[in-house]
């Protein structure tokens, strides 16, 4: 019997406007049911703004990570949809790479170019397995903007005269060059070891220093190998969409009581099916604990990034500039921004600095609010598309310095060094809302995490915290949710 299908289309949007990308998924339909192979063709259109692919200089591109959720009527539980590595259809100008674990797929430009993309008639093959052929199905296609980071060497640390746990070669203060994914000796005074300026200035010191050594295993991702990273921090709209796909008990555990918190827009004042609503969905999602970020990573098929991958995504293969921000130098706009369209998808700063690094940190946040601000607001507000004015990283990743802190896997504790870079499988605890992935840093209760830390600074922090090399909170046991902490995830290439 032919199935009766109810279709929904949900998109995970980047911000809108100049140099922002406004990702949209539309026209979702199921075609070509094969009851022998238990497959459907999931067809949809996908578009986003200001896409690129280049084979010179950065030699990288942006992409969309696509994953699918479904549920059977009258079941209320959303499940992952496994995607076959056969049977997909890429439209003209696009390449599709289906993940080896069948959890999702990347779509990106197939040739060099820049500008908006609109890929129509995309097809992914869903292996629906044991779902009855005549089941009434509700299906949801989701997409997250990502940036491809190519394989290659890069430097850690920047020879700063005022290091805060900065990485260095031995005790030389010089940058340490990553040339492979091989194991590294941490600490000690050998020039071949990865030092940390004796953990000077760190809020919680690493367990290695100029005297004590540890080993960073080969399995810990060091940023040399290629990977994908979210173009923006997890947005409040993305996180609300995640909550709305969980069971009620799981969603409660992953949702602290944000009602009445002035700098967070998610509330539980909605009605089914969208119980959780973000009134400013394009803003970066703050108040996220390590358990929250891990659950979102597991559910979306991504994984946490390491602090070495953070530095690679910021500076690429360039020789580090002393005290640089993610835009490549130490110049930083240091006056309060003024805001238009506050809380809207086109939220903008109207008095951007020109010829200097624009970034959201303690001095520049608008007096009308403490932050955070919408994902991509700096690039969307910039007068010119230069790295300095847009605040973009070498590879085009936004807000790697400022806005909200990035949760990363630390080198400074055994629980971080033992990190196994498994990807989320799309399944989290039905009642707990916890990640089920093995090999990730641990957490207890609803918030505290061991083996993680924070990089990149936030809207309430001084300039010293937003520097790429600063490691003041790189090793940290986070005991609760904070207003300036969020997340950004990665996926290893395949």
Secondary structure in CASP SS format (residue, H / E / C, confidence):
PFRMAT SS
TARGET T0000
AUTHOR 0000-0000-0000
METHOD secondary structure of the structure
MODEL  1
X C 1.00
X C 1.00
X C 1.00
X C 1.00
X E 1.00
X E 1.00
X E 1.00
X C 1.00
X C 1.00
X C 1.00
X C 1.00
X C 1.00
X C 1.00
X C 1.00
X C 1.00
X C 1.00
X C 1.00
X C 1.00
X C 1.00
X C 1.00
X C 1.00
X C 1.00
X C 1.00
X E 1.00
X E 1.00
X E 1.00
X E 1.00
X E 1.00
X E 1.00
X E 1.00
X E 1.00
X E 1.00
X E 1.00
X E 1.00
X C 1.00
X C 1.00
X C 1.00
X C 1.00
X E 1.00
X E 1.00
X E 1.00
X E 1.00
X E 1.00
X E 1.00
X E 1.00
X E 1.00
X E 1.00
X E 1.00
X E 1.00
X E 1.00
X E 1.00
X E 1.00
X E 1.00
X C 1.00
X C 1.00
X C 1.00
X C 1.00
X C 1.00
X C 1.00
X C 1.00
X E 1.00
X E 1.00
X E 1.00
X E 1.00
X E 1.00
X E 1.00
X E 1.00
X E 1.00
X E 1.00
X E 1.00
X E 1.00
X E 1.00
X C 1.00
X C 1.00
X C 1.00
X C 1.00
X C 1.00
X C 1.00
X E 1.00
X E 1.00
X C 1.00
X E 1.00
X E 1.00
X C 1.00
X C 1.00
X C 1.00
X C 1.00
X C 1.00
X E 1.00
X C 1.00
X C 1.00
X C 1.00
X C 1.00
X E 1.00
X E 1.00
X E 1.00
X E 1.00
X E 1.00
X C 1.00
X C 1.00
X C 1.00
X C 1.00
X C 1.00
X C 1.00
X E 1.00
X E 1.00
X E 1.00
X E 1.00
X E 1.00
X C 1.00
X C 1.00
X C 1.00
X E 1.00
X E 1.00
X E 1.00
X E 1.00
X E 1.00
X E 1.00
X E 1.00
X E 1.00
X E 1.00
X E 1.00
X E 1.00
X E 1.00
X E 1.00
X E 1.00
X E 1.00
X C 1.00
X C 1.00
X C 1.00
X C 1.00
X C 1.00
X C 1.00
X C 1.00
X C 1.00
X C 1.00
X E 1.00
X E 1.00
X E 1.00
X E 1.00
X E 1.00
X E 1.00
X E 1.00
X E 1.00
X E 1.00
X E 1.00
X E 1.00
X E 1.00
X E 1.00
X C 1.00
X C 1.00
X C 1.00
X C 1.00
X E 1.00
X E 1.00
X E 1.00
X C 1.00
X C 1.00
X C 1.00
X C 1.00
X C 1.00
X C 1.00
X C 1.00
X C 1.00
X C 1.00
X C 1.00
X C 1.00
X E 1.00
X E 1.00
X C 1.00
X C 1.00
X C 1.00
X C 1.00
X C 1.00
X C 1.00
X E 1.00
X E 1.00
X E 1.00
X C 1.00
X C 1.00
X C 1.00
X C 1.00
X C 1.00
X E 1.00
X E 1.00
X E 1.00
X C 1.00
X C 1.00
X C 1.00
X C 1.00
X C 1.00
X C 1.00
X C 1.00
X E 1.00
X E 1.00
X C 1.00
X H 1.00
X H 1.00
X H 1.00
X C 1.00
X C 1.00
X C 1.00
X C 1.00
X C 1.00
X C 1.00
X C 1.00
X C 1.00
X C 1.00
X C 1.00
X C 1.00
X C 1.00
X C 1.00
X C 1.00
X E 1.00
X E 1.00
X E 1.00
X C 1.00
X C 1.00
X C 1.00
X C 1.00
X C 1.00
X C 1.00
X C 1.00
X C 1.00
X C 1.00
X C 1.00
X E 1.00
X E 1.00
X E 1.00
X E 1.00
X C 1.00
X C 1.00
X C 1.00
X C 1.00
X E 1.00
X H 1.00
X H 1.00
X H 1.00
X H 1.00
X H 1.00
X H 1.00
X H 1.00
X H 1.00
X C 1.00
X C 1.00
X C 1.00
X C 1.00
X H 1.00
X H 1.00
X H 1.00
X H 1.00
X H 1.00
X H 1.00
X H 1.00
X C 1.00
X C 1.00
X C 1.00
X C 1.00
X C 1.00
X C 1.00
X C 1.00
X C 1.00
X C 1.00
X C 1.00
X C 1.00
X E 1.00
X E 1.00
X C 1.00
X C 1.00
X C 1.00
X E 1.00
X C 1.00
X C 1.00
X E 1.00
X C 1.00
X C 1.00
X E 1.00
X E 1.00
X C 1.00
X C 1.00
X C 1.00
X C 1.00
X E 1.00
X E 1.00
X C 1.00
X C 1.00
X C 1.00
X C 1.00
X C 1.00
X H 1.00
X H 1.00
X H 1.00
X H 1.00
X H 1.00
X H 1.00
X H 1.00
X H 1.00
X H 1.00
X H 1.00
X H 1.00
X C 1.00
X C 1.00
X E 1.00
X E 1.00
X C 1.00
X E 1.00
X H 1.00
X H 1.00
X H 1.00
X H 1.00
X H 1.00
X H 1.00
X H 1.00
X H 1.00
X H 1.00
X C 1.00
X C 1.00
X C 1.00
X C 1.00
X C 1.00
X C 1.00
X C 1.00
X C 1.00
X C 1.00
X C 1.00
X C 1.00
X C 1.00
X C 1.00
X C 1.00
X C 1.00
X C 1.00
X C 1.00
X C 1.00
X C 1.00
X C 1.00
X C 1.00
X C 1.00
X C 1.00
X E 1.00
X E 1.00
X C 1.00
X C 1.00
X C 1.00
X C 1.00
X C 1.00
X C 1.00
X C 1.00
X E 1.00
X E 1.00
X C 1.00
X C 1.00
X C 1.00
X C 1.00
X C 1.00
X C 1.00
X C 1.00
X C 1.00
X C 1.00
X C 1.00
X C 1.00
X C 1.00
X C 1.00
X C 1.00
X C 1.00
X C 1.00
X C 1.00
X C 1.00
X C 1.00
X C 1.00
X C 1.00
X C 1.00
X C 1.00
X C 1.00
X E 1.00
X C 1.00
X C 1.00
X H 1.00
X H 1.00
X H 1.00
X H 1.00
X H 1.00
X C 1.00
X C 1.00
X C 1.00
X C 1.00
X C 1.00
X H 1.00
X H 1.00
X H 1.00
X H 1.00
X C 1.00
X C 1.00
X C 1.00
X C 1.00
X C 1.00
X C 1.00
X C 1.00
X C 1.00
X C 1.00
X C 1.00
X C 1.00
X C 1.00
X C 1.00
X C 1.00
X E 1.00
X E 1.00
X E 1.00
X E 1.00
X E 1.00
X C 1.00
X C 1.00
X C 1.00
X C 1.00
X H 1.00
X H 1.00
X H 1.00
X H 1.00
X C 1.00
X C 1.00
X C 1.00
X C 1.00
X C 1.00
X C 1.00
X C 1.00
X C 1.00
X C 1.00
X C 1.00
X E 1.00
X C 1.00
X C 1.00
X C 1.00
X C 1.00
X C 1.00
X C 1.00
X E 1.00
X C 1.00
X C 1.00
X C 1.00
X C 1.00
X C 1.00
X C 1.00
X E 1.00
X E 1.00
X E 1.00
X C 1.00
X C 1.00
X C 1.00
X E 1.00
X E 1.00
X E 1.00
X E 1.00
X E 1.00
X E 1.00
X E 1.00
X E 1.00
X C 1.00
X C 1.00
X C 1.00
X C 1.00
X C 1.00
X C 1.00
X C 1.00
X H 1.00
X H 1.00
X H 1.00
X H 1.00
X C 1.00
X C 1.00
X C 1.00
X C 1.00
X C 1.00
X C 1.00
X C 1.00
X C 1.00
X C 1.00
X E 1.00
X E 1.00
X E 1.00
X C 1.00
X C 1.00
X C 1.00
X C 1.00
X C 1.00
X C 1.00
X E 1.00
X C 1.00
X C 1.00
X C 1.00
X E 1.00
X E 1.00
X E 1.00
X E 1.00
X C 1.00
X C 1.00
END
